[in-house]
Amino acid sequence: MSTPKPTRRHWLLAGLHLAAWLPLANLARDVLVRGWPINPIQDWTFGTGLPALIFLVLTLAITPLLTLTGWSALTPLRRWLGLYAFFYALLHVSIFVVLDYGLDLALMWDTVLEKRYILAGLGAFVILLPLALTSTRGWQKRLGREWKVLHRGAYVAAGLAVLHFAWLVKADLTEPLLYGAAVAGLLVLRLPAVRRRLAGLRHSRAAGAGRPGPASDRA
């Protein structure tokens, strides 16, 4: 019996899973090669927070790409990108709660009220939590139309994550603003009029590709 050949979807998923572990691999490599960092909590906090934001932005990019390309192999990437965004956000929050504040709830509460960037980050995490828990097909069937409404909260989470980043760095806002522009642009691409335009471009391109070329091209 012959073994089924890997499809394009399988290769994309394999590449995604490999890439998703690179941030953790880089943190481990730094410890092994350079030794224990001077401020490990700071390094690990940034090393998990930025991947969470990147994966979240990539999650939001899948729907516009699907609309523009009609490439169904992208569909399963959306769920996994979202889960990896939550995974790194969970690590990010765990470092703050366990390593940085030693599970001291009173001290954490005072810090959250005092520092607005922590409040924005925790807000993003709270939104991502139900999205991760309801990411399965079973929950999608149970919730029906409400599932889509719930998962649109990913845009709110992304906005809060960008605010968290911007308020944290304070001085050089270049990188947070780039992510903010990406989130805003992806939100614009979700507008019905823009989606119809993207779908029209896809259909026009497909129709053009299906028409026979000049006789010289067919010779």
Backbone hydrogen bonds, N-H to C=O, Kabsch-Sander energy under -0.5 kcal/mol:
donor,donor_aa,acceptor,acceptor_aa,energy
11,W,7,T,-2.0
12,L,8,R,-2.3
13,L,9,R,-2.5
14,A,10,H,-2.5
15,G,11,W,-2.4
16,L,12,L,-2.3
17,H,13,L,-2.7
18,L,14,A,-2.1
19,A,15,G,-2.5
20,A,16,L,-2.4
21,W,17,H,-0.8
21,W,18,L,-0.8
22,L,19,A,-1.2
25,A,21,W,-2.3
26,N,22,L,-2.8
27,L,23,P,-1.8
28,A,24,L,-2.4
29,R,25,A,-2.6
30,D,26,N,-2.3
31,V,27,L,-1.6
32,L,28,A,-2.2
33,V,29,R,-3.1
34,R,30,D,-2.2
35,G,30,D,-0.6
35,G,31,V,-0.9
43,D,39,N,-2.1
44,W,40,P,-3.1
45,T,41,I,-2.3
46,F,42,Q,-2.3
47,G,43,D,-2.5
48,T,44,W,-1.0
48,T,45,T,-0.5
49,G,45,T,-2.2
50,L,46,F,-2.0
52,A,48,T,-1.5
53,L,49,G,-1.9
54,I,50,L,-2.6
55,F,51,P,-2.9
56,L,52,A,-1.7
57,V,53,L,-2.4
58,L,54,I,-2.4
59,T,55,F,-2.0
60,L,56,L,-1.8
61,A,57,V,-1.2
62,I,58,L,-0.7
62,I,59,T,-1.0
63,T,59,T,-0.5
65,L,61,A,-1.8
66,L,62,I,-2.7
67,T,63,T,-2.5
68,L,64,P,-2.3
69,T,65,L,-2.8
70,G,66,L,-2.6
72,S,70,G,-1.1
74,L,71,W,-1.9
75,T,72,S,-1.5
77,L,74,L,-1.0
78,R,74,L,-0.8
78,R,75,T,-1.1
79,R,75,T,-0.6
80,W,76,P,-1.4
81,L,77,L,-2.9
82,G,78,R,-2.1
83,L,79,R,-2.3
84,Y,80,W,-2.5
85,A,81,L,-2.1
86,F,82,G,-2.1
87,F,83,L,-2.5
88,Y,84,Y,-2.4
89,A,85,A,-1.9
90,L,86,F,-2.9
91,L,87,F,-2.1
92,H,88,Y,-2.4
93,V,89,A,-2.6
94,S,90,L,-2.5
95,I,91,L,-2.3
96,F,92,H,-1.5
97,V,93,V,-2.9
98,V,94,S,-3.1
99,L,94,S,-0.8
99,L,95,I,-0.5
100,D,95,I,-2.6
101,Y,96,F,-1.2
102,G,98,V,-0.7
103,L,97,V,-2.9
104,D,101,Y,-2.1
105,L,103,L,-1.3
108,M,104,D,-2.5
109,W,105,L,-2.6
110,D,106,A,-2.0
111,T,107,L,-2.1
112,V,108,M,-2.8
113,L,109,W,-2.1
114,E,110,D,-1.5
115,K,111,T,-2.7
116,R,114,E,-0.6
118,I,115,K,-0.7
119,L,115,K,-1.3
120,A,116,R,-2.2
121,G,117,Y,-1.9
122,L,118,I,-2.8
123,G,119,L,-2.0
124,A,120,A,-2.0
125,F,121,G,-2.1
126,V,122,L,-2.6
127,I,123,G,-1.7
128,L,124,A,-2.1
129,L,125,F,-1.9
131,L,127,I,-0.9
132,A,128,L,-2.4
133,L,129,L,-2.1
134,T,130,P,-1.6
135,S,132,A,-1.2
140,Q,136,T,-1.8
141,K,137,R,-2.3
142,R,138,G,-2.2
143,L,139,W,-2.6
144,G,140,Q,-1.5
146,E,143,L,-1.6
147,W,144,G,-1.2
148,K,144,G,-0.6
148,K,145,R,-0.6
149,V,145,R,-1.4
150,L,146,E,-2.8
151,H,147,W,-2.4
152,R,148,K,-1.0
152,R,149,V,-0.6
153,G,150,L,-1.6
154,A,151,H,-1.4
155,Y,152,R,-1.7
156,V,152,R,-0.6
157,A,153,G,-2.6
158,A,154,A,-2.4
159,G,155,Y,-2.3
160,L,156,V,-2.5
161,A,157,A,-2.4
162,V,158,A,-2.2
163,L,159,G,-2.1
164,H,160,L,-2.7
165,F,161,A,-2.1
166,A,162,V,-2.8
167,W,163,L,-3.0
168,L,164,H,-1.2
169,V,165,F,-2.3
170,K,166,A,-2.0
171,A,169,V,-3.5
173,L,171,A,-1.0
177,L,173,L,-2.6
178,L,174,T,-1.9
179,Y,175,E,-2.0
180,G,176,P,-2.6
181,A,177,L,-2.6
182,A,178,L,-2.0
183,V,179,Y,-2.4
184,A,180,G,-2.5
185,G,181,A,-2.7
186,L,182,A,-2.4
187,L,183,V,-2.0
188,V,184,A,-2.1
189,L,185,G,-1.9
190,R,186,L,-0.6
190,R,187,L,-0.9
191,L,188,V,-1.6
195,R,191,L,-2.8
196,R,192,P,-2.4
197,R,193,A,-1.7
198,L,194,V,-2.6
199,A,195,R,-2.6
200,G,196,R,-2.3
201,L,197,R,-2.2
202,R,198,L,-2.1
203,H,199,A,-2.4
204,S,200,G,-2.5
205,R,201,L,-2.4
206,A,202,R,-2.4
207,A,203,H,-2.6
208,G,204,S,-2.4
209,A,205,R,-2.2
210,G,206,A,-1.4
211,R,207,A,-0.9
211,R,208,G,-0.5
217,D,214,P,-0.8
218,R,214,P,-1.4
219,A,215,A,-0.9
